Amino acid sequence: MLTDHFNALGMKVAERWARYNFDTEAFPNIAFEEISEARSWEVVPAAEIVTWVTTAALLPLQPNLDSTFGEPPLTLFWHPRFFIEVLLWTTATPDVHQHGFSGAFAIWEGSSIQCRFTFVRERRINSAMWLGRLNIGDVQLLQKGSVQRIEAGPRFIHSTFHLTRPSVTLLVRTHADAEHRPQLSYFQPCLAIDPLNKDPLLTRQLQVLSFLDTIRSSLFENAACSAVRHADLYGSFCILRHLRSVPRASHVFTACVEVAGARHGDDVARLVEVIDELDRLSRIRSLRVAIGRSDLRLYLALLMNVPSYDPIIQVIRELYPKEDAIELVTRWSSEIFGANSCGIEFDEQNKRIFRALLRTRSADAAFADLATESNQTASGTDTDDCRRRLREIQSCAVFRPLFRPSLGVGL
């Protein structure tokens, strides 16, 4: 059934696209309409993919054999101009990205949070790197049967976070649209890079730094500073990003930031903001692996992908209309995070403070509310302890979007 179904779908797409002289601008609508009409998620059980792969004597050409976009990606139908692919997902979370191809995708099994973005280019560093402003557009819950067009290039910049494990995505796509290369990845708050850009010198430098760190060599700091001193801005970003991931290298990171700043000026401070955000995402992503509950995965998805308070709360209210969104966020935070993962222990006092901060997003206003709740003005040691806790929670990196003002985003 599976091969017959997707062969028929592939031939219909090919016949329709041929009428448009295989114009890639026409392909997203064709793919969207044919996926929507085929309704594969109703006709073919997703579990049949496993039976097909493990019993087949021959598979269609697998163009993405080494790709990590999908765990794994499996080609169901291949045509010289396009192919149909299914992406299996367990824990991977793609970066915010655009596409170097056109087409459409559908949720075959599971559900996902999708965030749409725009990127305002301010300065081209080189063909692999841009500085600018990454702005979030809308936030959507994609459920089984949801279909989305993919327009190549910056017209469709998005991220997806899969709420169920496993999740299955069906994709009908061109091989590549030559006029929309490179396929950029985007990082808050200001960076776009080509993730496939490979500099042999930079690659070897990073490998040697990893080697020196592994053997605890005294040469590590000097080697890192020397590499940054001679690196272009892209190389500096990659080296600094690598150093941030080395647990014992915090002083080396600081030294290298100063070296890079002396060469590249204020751009380095902007890149440090990006690296700080990547570090925050890495902490959240590491927790996701062990969490199976869809509500908790939804919360992690929002913390990872949505950069400000209002759209996060709006999504939660849309999905849980009978619940108090702030109470939900407080409960989810206490269930997921703790002193080991974010530095905050969610005892009863910290829960009260966290809840008050969510309501006011101001340490002073939260302090006043807490004092009113207690029907007294905190003083002495109690005052100092409360303000210390307020500062710690408000400055905790993993919760940064919750205490950021609205960016005008809607569901």
N, C-alpha and C positions, 0 to 999 in steps of 0.2 A: 504493500500500500504506500509506503513512504516514498520509494523511488518513483512509482507511477505518478503520485501526487505532485512531486517537485519537478519531475520531467515535464509534466503538463503545464505547471506554473512557469517554468523557465521558457518553454516554447511560446507561450502566450506573450510573455514580456518581450521576447526576441521579435516576434511578428509585429507587435505594436510599435516597438522602437524603430524598426526598419522603416516604417512609414514616415518617421521624422528624420531620416537620414542619419540615424544614430547620434543625434545631437545630445550632448550630455545635459544641456539645460532642460530638455524635455524628460529626462530619465526619472527625476524624483517623483513627478506626478504619475508616470506610468507605473513605477514600482509601488507607490502608495496605493493606487487603485487596484492593482492586481493582487497585492497582499491582502487588502481589505476584502476583496471578493472571494479569494481562495479560502480564507478563514482556517488556516492550517491548524491552529490551536484547538479547533472543534473537530477536525477531520482526522488528525493524526495525533495519537497520544505521544507526549514528549518522551516517555519511557521507550518508545519504539526506536529512538535514535541508538540506544545502547545495543539492542538486538541487531539492528542493521549493521553497525560498525563491527561488532564482534563475530558476525557470521558471514560478512561479505567476502567474496573471493577477490573483488576488485572495487576500488572506490573511484569516484570522479577525481580529476586532477586536483590536488590539494595545494593551492598557491601560497597559503599562509602556514606552511609546515613548521616554521620556527617562530611564529608569532606568539606573543604572550597576551595578545588582546583576545581573551577567551581562554577558558581553562578545561579543555582546549577549544579552538575553533575547528569546525568540521564543514567541509564543502559538500553540499548536497547535489548541486548542479553546476556544471561549468560550461561557459560559452566563451568564445574568443574575445568578446567585448564586455562581459559581465559574469557574475556568478552568484549563486544562492548559498548562503552560509548560515550555520547555526552556531551560536556562541554559548558555551556552558560556563556558568559562573558559580564560584563558591565563596572566595574571600577577596578577590582582586577588586580594586577600586581605581578605574582609569582617572588620569589627570583631567582637568578642564582642557578640552581640545576642540579643534576644528578638524575637518576631513579633507583629504586629498582625493576624494571620490564622491560620487553622487549615488542616491538611491533612497531606500526607506528601510525602517526596521519596525519590528513588532515584538511585543512581549508574548512569548509562546507559553511560558510557565513562570509564575511568581509575580512580583511587583517591584517597582523601582521608584525612587525619587529622581526626577530630572530637573536640573537647573539650567536655564538659558542665560547667556552672557553676551555682552558686547565689549569690544576692546577699542579704545581710542588711542591710536598711535600718536606718540609725541616725538619720538626720535629713533631713527634706524641706527643701530650700532654696526651691524653687518647683516649678511643674508641669513644668519642663524639667530639673530637676537634683536628684539625691539623693546624699548621702554615706552610706557604709556599708562593708561588707567583701565583696569578690568572692572566692569560694572555688571552687576547681576540684573537680569531682566525679569523672568517669571520663574515660578517654582510649580512643578506639576507632579501629581501622583500618577504613575503609569501602571495600570493593572493589566491582567491577562486580556489580550485582545487589543490593547492600545497600539495604534500605528502612528509612526512619526516619519515625516519626510527628512531626508538628509540632503542639504544643499552644500556643495563643495565650497571650501574657503571660509572666510570670516562671516558669511551670512548665517551660518549655523555653528555657533560655539556653545558647547554644553558639557555637562558632567552628569553621570548617572551613578546612583548608589543602590545596589540591589538589596531589597529588604528581606527577602526569603532566601534560604540556602537549601538546595540549589535554585538558581534562576536560569531561564533559557531565553535567549534572544534570537529571533529570526531576522536575517539581513539579506536584502537584495541590493547589490551594489556593483558599480563599474569597477574595473581593475584599477584605474587611476585616471584622473582628469589632469592633463598636462599643464593646463593654465592655472591650476590651484596648488602649486607646490611652492615651498615645502608645507607639510602638514604640521602646523604649529601646536604646541602645548602652551597653556597659560597658567600663570601663578599669581595669586594675590600678593600685593595689591597692584603690581605695575609691570609684570614681565611676560614677554612672549618669546619662546625659543623653539628651535627646530630640534626635537629630541633625537633625531637620527643623524645629526651632525657629529661626525667622528673625526677628531684631530689625533693622529697617531702619537704626536709628542705629548699632548695633554693626557691621553689614555695611559701611556707608559709612566708619566709623572705620578698620576694617581695610584697606579699599581705599585710603584716604588715607595710612595708614602705609606700605603697599606702594609707593605713588607717591613718598613722601618718601624711602624707602630707595632706590628705583630712580635717583632724580636726585641721590642723596648729599647731601640737604639738611641743613643745620645745625639745622633745626627738628625733626628726627626724634626726638631723645631727649626734648625738652620736650613734643612732641605725644603721644608714647607715655605718658609719666608723667601728663600731664593726663588722657588718656583713662582710664587705670587709676584715677586719683584719684576720678573721678566714676562709675565702673562698679560695677554690682552684682557678686556673686560669680561668676555665670555669665559676665558680660562680662569680668571680670578673668581668668578661666581662658582664654577665647578669645583675649584680647590677649596674655597671657603665652605661650600655645601658639604663636601667630603669631611672637612675637619670638624664641622658641627656634629657629625655622626660618630666621631671618635670620643668615647667617654672621658679619656684622660687628657684630651687636647684642648680644654677650654682656654687655658692661658696661651696656647699656640694660636688658636682661632683669633683671640684678641690681638695678638701681635701681628698676625697676617692681615687683619682688617686695617690696622694702621699703615702697614706697608702698601696695601692696595689703594687705600685712600690717598696716600702721598702721590700715587701715579695717576689715579683715575678720578679723584675729586669726589664731589657729592654723589655721583652715581653709586658709589660703593655703599653709602648709607641706605640707599633705596634697595640695593640687593640684600643687605643684611635684614631689612624688613621681610623680604621674600623668604629668606632662609629661616627666620624666626617662625613664619607661618608654616613652612614645610616641616619644621620640627614639631609644631603643634599638631599638624595633621598626622604625623608619624605616631605620635603618642595615642591619638584616638584610633588610628588604623590598627595598632597592635592589640587594642582591646576588642575590636570587632571580631577577630578570629574566634574568640571563645564565646561569643554571644549569639544565641540562636533565636531569641524572642523577637518577633517582628516589631513590637512597639519600641523596644530598646534600640534595635537597629535603625528604626526610623529616627529616633533622637540623635544617634550618632551621625546619621546621614545629614541631618539638618546642621549639626555643629560643624561638620566637615565642609559642607557645600554652601551654606547660606550665611552671608557675612554680617547680618544684623538682626536685632531683636524682633522688630515688627513682623517681617515675613515668616520667621520661625514660629512665633506665636499664632500667626494667622493660619499657617498650615495645620498646626496642632488643633486649633479650634474647628477647622473645616473637617478634620478626620475624627475628632472626639467632641462633638457638639454638646454632649451632656456632661462633660467633665470640665473642671476648672483647669485651664491650660497651665497656669503658674504652679498649681499644686502638682500637676503631672510632671512638669519639668523638675520640680524639687524632688519628687519621689524617684524619678528616673535617675537623676544625678546621684542621689544617695545610694541607689542600687548598683550603679556602674562604677562610680569613682570613689577613691579613697586616698589616704595619705600616700600610699605607694604609687598611685597612678597620676595624681594631680597635686599632691601636697596638702590637700584639704581633707580633714577627718569630718565626716558628716554626723557629728553628734547633734543632740537636740538644739543646742544653742546655735550651731552653724546652720542648721536647717532653717531656723527662724530668721537668721541674718540673710541667708541666701534668698529666702522667699521675699523679704523686705526689699532687698536690692533689685530683684526682678520687677517688683511693683513700681519702684521709684527710679531705678537706674542712677541713683545719686547717693553717695555715701552719707552726706549730711541729712538728706531727706529720710533715708533708711534708718539712720540713728534716731532721728526725731520720732519716727513711727514706732520703733522698738521701745523707746522710752514711754510713749503714750500707751502702748500695749501693756506695759508693766505698771502703768498708772503712777509712775514716778520718774524723776530724772536721774539717770545713772550718774554716779559720781565716783571719784577716786579710782581704785583698782578696777572696778566694774566698767567705768568709762574707758579706761585705757585698754582693757581686754576687748571690749566691744569694738572700739575703733581699730584695733590691731586685726581682729577677725574680718572686719569690713574691708580693710585694705588688702588682706591676703586673698579673700574671695574675689574682689573686684579686679585684682591684678593677675588672677590665675589664668594662664594662657588658654587652657582648653575651653574655658567659658567666655573667651573674649567676644564672640558674636552676640552673646546675650546682653552685654552691657554696652553695645554699640548702638547709636541711634538709627532710626529708620533710613533706608536708602531708597525709598519709594518703590518697593518691590511688591508685586501682587501674585496671588495664586491663580 
